[in-house]
Amino acid sequence: MSTSTLETAGGVKVVKPTVASHFRDYWGRVRGGDLGALPAVLGLVILILIFGTARTDTFFSAGNFANLFNQAAGVIMIAMGLIFVLLLGEIDLSAGFAAGVCGAVMAILLTEHGVNQGLSLLAALATGVVIGLLLGYLVAKVGIPSFVVTLAAFLAFQGVLLNLLGEGKNISIPDGFIKSLNKDSLPVTWSWILAIGAVAVFALVQFLRYRGRAKRGLVTEPIGIMALRIAGLGALLLITTAILTQERAINPAIASLKGVPIAAPVIGGFLVLWTFVLGRTTYGRHVYAVGGNAEAARRAGIPVDLIRISVFVIGSFMAAVGGVMLVSRAGSVDPNTGGSTTLLYAVGAAVIGGTSLFGGKGKVIHAVIGGAVIAVIDNGMFLMDVSSGSRYMATGVILLIAAGVDALARRRAAATGNR
């Protein structure tokens, strides 16, 4: 049946959408300018097909697939934090070098002061929180525009990083938990347990949400849509795990290399955490409210200044996590850690994934999708032996297209009254 039907729940007439009406509603939102991550997903599929066709033997190999997770992890973590800042229509230009400073603090404590890995990691994360508090206070309380504050911080943190590392020193981190975060893989058994467990938990959450809404007499999405969502995630995770649990060592006789990269569940864990925070908590609703209309939020009793400070704290905290992942992958920290294209790629990941630069619209999943797009472009062009200059140009063009799509979508939404 393609039309919505009426049901009685607790004596109240409610509309129960069908699968067909659900897709019609979604298409109506897309036509009205609510594109979400659709352009990024389509772009990602097209890029995979292009590079996969051009380099079938290498691009689709298990080793290259695993490398994509490690390559994108640091940028995705920073981009997740930037999502919160962008939702308020603000910007953080210091996130890249903030990641480098936090990574340097961790490395120095590990190697020069003999601090254990757990405390060194906590110190790096705490440094990120302190940076976020400083930036947020200057923006929210002093009233300096975030562009100016974070541009100044960008320059300052670059200097701090140079001073910490003695104008050019490279500090290698010792083997252990931190180094394994963005280099090693889970055992094959645990890879499958994690994948199957994630699908089972997702299915349970979907079912409990459906049952809870039905008991309260609220509109529920069609069972078919819920089943498609569960099946889609299940197929994605199980196929990914099947590929990553293949042997990808060059010489397996010396050392076997199988399993899901540890970076993958780390990304997944933060994705679940921040998605829950934004989508299921009062705090998340306040963030969207302030990003949509700060003055209206203030009149509604929302502590706007506190929300502004908090998003910079989350942004810098995730920059610290990104710094840890960057140092883990490189096995060391140097004056370029968090520099070069790190910040540009992180902002690009958020925007390409579907987060608006104008505030009020975005999800944490956009950082993952956008980060995947950037990683695929960089990786695919490298395999095709395209020059670094051309890779930067291609990424810049795609970022410009994403920003243009966002601007046009907002104009369309305003014209159709869907803002």
KAMO-V110261 format. One record per residue. RES is the residue in one letter. SS is DSSP state (h for helix, s for strand, l for the rest). PHI is phi in degrees with one decimal (NA if undefined). Layout:
BEGIN
res:RES ss:SS phi:PHI
res:RES ss:SS phi:PHI
END
This chain:
BEGIN
res:M ss:l phi:NA
res:S ss:l phi:-99.7
res:T ss:l phi:-106.9
res:S ss:l phi:-70.8
res:T ss:s phi:-120.1
res:L ss:s phi:-101.1
res:E ss:s phi:-128.4
res:T ss:s phi:-102.5
res:A ss:s phi:-129.8
res:G ss:l phi:66.6
res:G ss:l phi:82.4
res:V ss:s phi:-111.0
res:K ss:s phi:-76.8
res:V ss:s phi:-127.2
res:V ss:s phi:-90.9
res:K ss:s phi:-107.8
res:P ss:l phi:-70.5
res:T ss:l phi:-98.0
res:V ss:h phi:-60.5
res:A ss:h phi:-63.9
res:S ss:h phi:-68.5
res:H ss:h phi:-62.6
res:F ss:h phi:-68.2
res:R ss:h phi:-64.5
res:D ss:h phi:-63.0
res:Y ss:h phi:-62.7
res:W ss:h phi:-64.3
res:G ss:h phi:-64.0
res:R ss:h phi:-66.7
res:V ss:h phi:-63.0
res:R ss:h phi:-64.7
res:G ss:l phi:-83.0
res:G ss:l phi:106.2
res:D ss:l phi:-90.6
res:L ss:l phi:-83.5
res:G ss:l phi:58.5
res:A ss:l phi:-93.2
res:L ss:h phi:-56.4
res:P ss:h phi:-60.0
res:A ss:h phi:-67.6
res:V ss:h phi:-64.7
res:L ss:h phi:-62.8
res:G ss:h phi:-62.7
res:L ss:h phi:-63.2
res:V ss:h phi:-61.4
res:I ss:h phi:-62.9
res:L ss:h phi:-63.1
res:I ss:h phi:-62.5
res:L ss:h phi:-65.9
res:I ss:h phi:-64.3
res:F ss:h phi:-71.1
res:G ss:h phi:-64.6
res:T ss:h phi:-70.6
res:A ss:h phi:-72.8
res:R ss:l phi:-134.7
res:T ss:h phi:-58.9
res:D ss:h phi:-71.0
res:T ss:h phi:-110.6
res:F ss:h phi:-63.5
res:F ss:l phi:-90.1
res:S ss:l phi:-72.5
res:A ss:h phi:-62.2
res:G ss:h phi:-64.9
res:N ss:h phi:-70.0
res:F ss:h phi:-61.8
res:A ss:h phi:-64.6
res:N ss:h phi:-63.3
res:L ss:h phi:-60.5
res:F ss:h phi:-64.6
res:N ss:h phi:-66.3
res:Q ss:h phi:-67.0
res:A ss:h phi:-91.3
res:A ss:h phi:-55.7
res:G ss:h phi:-61.9
res:V ss:h phi:-64.6
res:I ss:h phi:-62.9
res:M ss:h phi:-61.1
res:I ss:h phi:-63.7
res:A ss:h phi:-63.5
res:M ss:h phi:-58.7
res:G ss:h phi:-67.3
res:L ss:h phi:-66.6
res:I ss:h phi:-54.9
res:F ss:h phi:-62.3
res:V ss:h phi:-66.9
res:L ss:h phi:-65.8
res:L ss:h phi:-60.2
res:L ss:l phi:-93.1
res:G ss:l phi:74.9
res:E ss:l phi:-100.7
res:I ss:l phi:-143.7
res:D ss:l phi:-128.9
res:L ss:l phi:-83.2
res:S ss:l phi:-96.5
res:A ss:h phi:-59.8
res:G ss:h phi:-63.8
res:F ss:h phi:-74.8
res:A ss:h phi:-62.3
res:A ss:h phi:-61.2
res:G ss:h phi:-64.6
res:V ss:h phi:-62.6
res:C ss:h phi:-64.1
res:G ss:h phi:-64.1
res:A ss:h phi:-68.2
res:V ss:h phi:-57.9
res:M ss:h phi:-62.9
res:A ss:h phi:-64.9
res:I ss:h phi:-66.2
res:L ss:h phi:-63.0
res:L ss:h phi:-68.0
res:T ss:h phi:-94.7
res:E ss:h phi:-101.2
res:H ss:l phi:-120.2
res:G ss:l phi:66.8
res:V ss:l phi:-73.3
res:N ss:l phi:-68.9
res:Q ss:h phi:-65.3
res:G ss:h phi:-62.3
res:L ss:h phi:-69.3
res:S ss:h phi:-64.5
res:L ss:h phi:-64.5
res:L ss:h phi:-62.5
res:A ss:h phi:-63.9
res:A ss:h phi:-63.8
res:L ss:h phi:-66.8
res:A ss:h phi:-64.5
res:T ss:h phi:-60.5
res:G ss:h phi:-61.6
res:V ss:h phi:-62.7
res:V ss:h phi:-62.1
res:I ss:h phi:-60.2
res:G ss:h phi:-63.6
res:L ss:h phi:-62.2
res:L ss:h phi:-64.3
res:L ss:h phi:-62.3
res:G ss:h phi:-63.1
res:Y ss:h phi:-64.5
res:L ss:h phi:-64.0
res:V ss:h phi:-76.7
res:A ss:h phi:-81.7
res:K ss:h phi:-95.8
res:V ss:h phi:-80.6
res:G ss:l phi:89.3
res:I ss:l phi:-80.6
res:P ss:l phi:-55.0
res:S ss:h phi:-61.1
res:F ss:h phi:-60.3
res:V ss:h phi:-70.6
res:V ss:h phi:-58.9
res:T ss:h phi:-78.2
res:L ss:h phi:-66.8
res:A ss:h phi:-62.7
res:A ss:h phi:-66.5
res:F ss:h phi:-56.3
res:L ss:h phi:-68.8
res:A ss:h phi:-64.9
res:F ss:h phi:-68.9
res:Q ss:h phi:-63.2
res:G ss:h phi:-67.9
res:V ss:h phi:-60.1
res:L ss:h phi:-62.2
res:L ss:h phi:-62.8
res:N ss:h phi:-66.8
res:L ss:h phi:-63.1
res:L ss:l phi:-100.8
res:G ss:l phi:65.9
res:E ss:l phi:64.5
res:G ss:l phi:149.5
res:K ss:l phi:-71.8
res:N ss:l phi:-110.9
res:I ss:s phi:-109.0
res:S ss:s phi:-85.0
res:I ss:l phi:-92.7
res:P ss:l phi:-73.9
res:D ss:l phi:-62.0
res:G ss:l phi:152.7
res:F ss:h phi:-57.9
res:I ss:h phi:-64.1
res:K ss:h phi:-67.0
res:S ss:h phi:-78.5
res:L ss:l phi:-56.2
res:N ss:l phi:-123.7
res:K ss:l phi:-133.5
res:D ss:l phi:-90.9
res:S ss:s phi:-124.7
res:L ss:l phi:-72.9
res:P ss:l phi:-59.3
res:V ss:h phi:-57.2
res:T ss:h phi:-59.8
res:W ss:h phi:-69.0
res:S ss:h phi:-61.6
res:W ss:h phi:-70.4
res:I ss:h phi:-60.8
res:L ss:h phi:-64.8
res:A ss:h phi:-65.0
res:I ss:h phi:-66.0
res:G ss:h phi:-63.4
res:A ss:h phi:-64.2
res:V ss:h phi:-64.7
res:A ss:h phi:-63.9
res:V ss:h phi:-65.4
res:F ss:h phi:-60.8
res:A ss:h phi:-62.5
res:L ss:h phi:-63.9
res:V ss:h phi:-61.7
res:Q ss:h phi:-62.5
res:F ss:h phi:-65.4
res:L ss:h phi:-63.8
res:R ss:h phi:-64.6
res:Y ss:h phi:-62.2
res:R ss:h phi:-65.6
res:G ss:h phi:-63.0
res:R ss:h phi:-67.5
res:A ss:h phi:-64.2
res:K ss:h phi:-64.7
res:R ss:l phi:-87.8
res:G ss:l phi:73.6
res:L ss:l phi:-90.4
res:V ss:l phi:-67.1
res:T ss:l phi:-114.5
res:E ss:l phi:-74.8
res:P ss:l phi:-59.1
res:I ss:h phi:-56.2
res:G ss:h phi:-61.0
res:I ss:h phi:-66.8
res:M ss:h phi:-60.7
res:A ss:h phi:-64.8
res:L ss:h phi:-63.9
res:R ss:h phi:-63.6
res:I ss:h phi:-64.9
res:A ss:h phi:-64.3
res:G ss:h phi:-63.3
res:L ss:h phi:-64.1
res:G ss:h phi:-60.3
res:A ss:h phi:-62.7
res:L ss:h phi:-61.2
res:L ss:h phi:-69.9
res:L ss:h phi:-72.7
res:I ss:h phi:-66.4
res:T ss:h phi:-59.5
res:T ss:h phi:-64.3
res:A ss:h phi:-61.5
res:I ss:h phi:-70.2
res:L ss:h phi:-74.4
res:T ss:l phi:-90.0
res:Q ss:l phi:-77.1
res:E ss:l phi:-68.3
res:R ss:l phi:-127.7
res:A ss:l phi:-76.0
res:I ss:l phi:-67.5
res:N ss:l phi:-130.6
res:P ss:l phi:-59.9
res:A ss:l phi:-65.5
res:I ss:l phi:-87.2
res:A ss:l phi:-154.5
res:S ss:l phi:-82.9
res:L ss:l phi:-135.7
res:K ss:l phi:-137.9
res:G ss:l phi:107.0
res:V ss:l phi:-72.3
res:P ss:s phi:-56.2
res:I ss:h phi:-58.6
res:A ss:h phi:-59.1
res:A ss:h phi:-64.0
res:P ss:h phi:-66.2
res:V ss:h phi:-64.5
res:I ss:h phi:-61.0
res:G ss:h phi:-62.0
res:G ss:h phi:-63.0
res:F ss:h phi:-69.1
res:L ss:h phi:-61.8
res:V ss:h phi:-64.6
res:L ss:h phi:-58.8
res:W ss:h phi:-75.3
res:T ss:h phi:-64.9
res:F ss:h phi:-64.1
res:V ss:h phi:-60.7
res:L ss:h phi:-76.1
res:G ss:h phi:-97.1
res:R ss:h phi:-127.9
res:T ss:l phi:-125.5
res:T ss:h phi:-61.0
res:Y ss:h phi:-57.3
res:G ss:h phi:-60.9
res:R ss:h phi:-63.4
res:H ss:h phi:-66.9
res:V ss:h phi:-61.2
res:Y ss:h phi:-63.9
res:A ss:h phi:-64.6
res:V ss:h phi:-65.4
res:G ss:h phi:-66.4
res:G ss:h phi:-75.8
res:N ss:l phi:-161.1
res:A ss:h phi:-63.1
res:E ss:h phi:-68.2
res:A ss:h phi:-64.0
res:A ss:h phi:-64.7
res:R ss:h phi:-62.9
res:R ss:h phi:-67.7
res:A ss:l phi:-82.7
res:G ss:l phi:92.7
res:I ss:l phi:-79.9
res:P ss:l phi:-72.6
res:V ss:h phi:-59.7
res:D ss:h phi:-61.7
res:L ss:h phi:-64.7
res:I ss:h phi:-63.6
res:R ss:h phi:-61.8
res:I ss:h phi:-62.3
res:S ss:h phi:-63.5
res:V ss:h phi:-68.8
res:F ss:h phi:-71.2
res:V ss:h phi:-63.9
res:I ss:h phi:-63.3
res:G ss:h phi:-60.6
res:S ss:h phi:-74.2
res:F ss:h phi:-61.2
res:M ss:h phi:-70.6
res:A ss:h phi:-63.6
res:A ss:h phi:-62.7
res:V ss:h phi:-61.6
res:G ss:h phi:-61.8
res:G ss:h phi:-61.8
res:V ss:h phi:-61.1
res:M ss:h phi:-68.0
res:L ss:h phi:-65.4
res:V ss:h phi:-66.0
res:S ss:h phi:-61.2
res:R ss:h phi:-67.6
res:A ss:h phi:-76.7
res:G ss:l phi:77.9
res:S ss:s phi:-163.8
res:V ss:s phi:-128.5
res:D ss:l phi:-143.8
res:P ss:l phi:-60.5
res:N ss:l phi:-94.7
res:T ss:l phi:-63.1
res:G ss:l phi:84.3
res:G ss:l phi:-95.2
res:S ss:l phi:52.8
res:T ss:l phi:-97.1
res:T ss:h phi:-56.9
res:L ss:h phi:-63.1
res:L ss:h phi:-62.0
res:Y ss:h phi:-67.0
res:A ss:h phi:-67.2
res:V ss:h phi:-63.0
res:G ss:h phi:-60.3
res:A ss:h phi:-60.7
res:A ss:h phi:-63.6
res:V ss:h phi:-73.5
res:I ss:h phi:-61.0
res:G ss:h phi:-67.7
res:G ss:l phi:129.0
res:T ss:l phi:-78.1
res:S ss:l phi:-80.4
res:L ss:l phi:-75.1
res:F ss:l phi:-94.8
res:G ss:l phi:88.8
res:G ss:l phi:84.4
res:K ss:l phi:-140.4
res:G ss:l phi:163.8
res:K ss:l phi:-137.1
res:V ss:l phi:-66.0
res:I ss:h phi:-60.5
res:H ss:h phi:-62.4
res:A ss:h phi:-64.2
res:V ss:h phi:-69.6
res:I ss:h phi:-65.6
res:G ss:h phi:-63.7
res:G ss:h phi:-62.7
res:A ss:h phi:-65.6
res:V ss:h phi:-59.7
res:I ss:h phi:-64.4
res:A ss:h phi:-63.6
res:V ss:h phi:-66.0
res:I ss:h phi:-60.5
res:D ss:h phi:-63.2
res:N ss:h phi:-68.5
res:G ss:h phi:-64.0
res:M ss:h phi:-69.1
res:F ss:h phi:-64.2
res:L ss:h phi:-65.1
res:M ss:l phi:-87.0
res:D ss:l phi:62.0
res:V ss:l phi:-81.7
res:S ss:l phi:-65.3
res:S ss:h phi:-59.3
res:G ss:h phi:-60.1
res:S ss:h phi:-67.9
res:R ss:h phi:-65.2
res:Y ss:h phi:-62.7
res:M ss:h phi:-62.8
res:A ss:h phi:-64.2
res:T ss:h phi:-63.6
res:G ss:h phi:-63.7
res:V ss:h phi:-63.8
res:I ss:h phi:-66.4
res:L ss:h phi:-63.6
res:L ss:h phi:-63.9
res:I ss:h phi:-62.1
res:A ss:h phi:-62.2
res:A ss:h phi:-65.3
res:G ss:h phi:-65.9
res:V ss:h phi:-61.3
res:D ss:h phi:-61.9
res:A ss:h phi:-64.0
res:L ss:h phi:-66.6
res:A ss:h phi:-64.6
res:R ss:h phi:-64.6
res:R ss:h phi:-65.2
res:R ss:h phi:-64.2
res:A ss:h phi:-64.1
res:A ss:h phi:-66.2
res:A ss:h phi:-70.0
res:T ss:h phi:-96.8
res:G ss:l phi:76.6
res:N ss:l phi:-102.0
res:R ss:l phi:-67.3
END
